[in-house]
């Protein structure tokens, strides 16, 4: 089974522009897309927190780059469990900002930012490793970490067996 990580490139809002500038990145946001095309998202400007949202058009290559990750049914179950355990957790403003200003990963329990949640989720299901060596888990850093698993030139990277 395939899940996808969607990386947002658009600059339609001021906060997308600031995140891209601050992190020296082409990405401002990331979402984990389940096989049913629902996605897990968390936004700093919504009070819903970690949420699973209905289908979204991630096929627009002007706005999104995708990385595919092949997972087993057991991994999918663990991913669903992690989502259920963190559903509604709020955005981690403090952790995100302090991780940018210090050489340390600052993690507040029960708080997340988009790429951090995805990195933890993929680590918990044993889809990636090496997350712990990065204080900065920005969308760009997550993209680079995932892309380093497979050397390809297209914007869609496939990870798995």
N, C-alpha and C positions, 0 to 999 in steps of 0.2 A: 504494500500500500504506500501511496505517495502523499506526503504533506509538502507544503511549499512555504517558504519564507518570502514575503513580499517586502521590498525595500522602496520607499517613496522618494522620488526625485523632484517632485513638483515644488514650486515656490509661490503658491497662491495666497499664502498668509504670512504675516510678519513673523510669527513664531517659527514657521518652516525656514524662513530666511535666516533668522538668528541662530537656530540650531545648526544649520549647514555652515554658517560662517564660524560659529564658536568651535565646532568640532572639526573644522577644515575638511568637510565631507561633501559628497554629492548626495547623501541621504539624510533625511530629516526624521524619518519614522520607519517602523517595521511592524509587520503583523504576521502571525502564524496562521496559515490557511489549512484547514482540515480537508480531508478528501471530499466531504460534502459541500465544499466551497464556502462554509461559514468560516469566520476568522476571529482570532482572539486579538483584542486591541485594548490599549489603555492610553488615554489622552490626558495631558496636564490641565486641560481646560473643561473637562467634564467631571461631574461628581459621581458618575456611575462606577468608576474604577475599572478593574480588570473585567472585561465582558466579552461574551461571544456574540457576534453580530451576524445578521443575515448576509446572504451572498452580495458580494461587491465586485465591480468590474476591475479585476487585477490584470486584464489582458492588454490594457493600454500601455504599450512600451515607452511612451513619452513620459508617463508618470511613475511606472513601476519596473523594477528589475526583480527577477524571481530566482530563487534557489530551491531546487527540489531535493527532498530528503526521503529516501526509502526507509520505511519502518515496518516492523512486524506487528501482528495483532496485539501481542503482549505489550509492546512499546506504545501502541495506540491507546490501550487501556490505561497504562501508567500516565500518559499525557492527559487523558480525560480526567483521571484522578487528581493530577496536579492542578488542572484548570479548576475543578470543583473546590479544591482546598483554598485556592487563591481568588476565586470569583468575588468581585466586589472590593478587593484590596485597592487602596488608593494610590495615586501617583506619588513617587518618591522624589519630590523637589530637592530636599536636603541632600539625600544620597547622590542624586545626579549632579548637583552643583559641586559638592565637596569632592566627588570623585574626579571632577575636572580640574580642581584647584590643587589637589594633593596627589602624591604618588600612591595613594591607597584606595582600594575599593571600599567605599562607605555604603553599607547596606543596612537599611532600616527594616526591621521585621514587619511584615504585613504591608509593605510599600514597594512599589515597582516603577520602573520606566520601561517603555516598550521593548527595547532590545535586551535589556537585562532580564525581563521575564522570559523571553524566548530563549536566551542563552541558558538560563537555569532549567527551563523545561527540556531542552535538548540534552543537557547534561544529566538530568534525572533519568531520562529514558535511555541513556548511554548512546546517544546518536553522535555526540561530539565530546571531546575532552579538551583540556587546556584553558578552560574558561577562567579558572582561578589565577592564571598568570597575568591577567589584564585588569588593571584598575579601571580603565576606560572601556565600558561596554556599550559605546555609542552604536547607532545603526551601521556606521561605516566600519567600525572595529568588528562587529558581528559578521558583516558581509565578508570582510577579509579573512576572518577565522574560518568561515564556512567554505569560501572559495579556495582556500589553501588546501582543503581536503581533496580537491580534484582540480587539475590544471586544464581548463577549457577557456575558449575565447568568447563564447557567446554570452548573452546576458542571462540565459537560463542555465544554471549549473545543476547537474544531477548528482546527488550523493547517495551511496548505497552499494549493495553488492553488484 
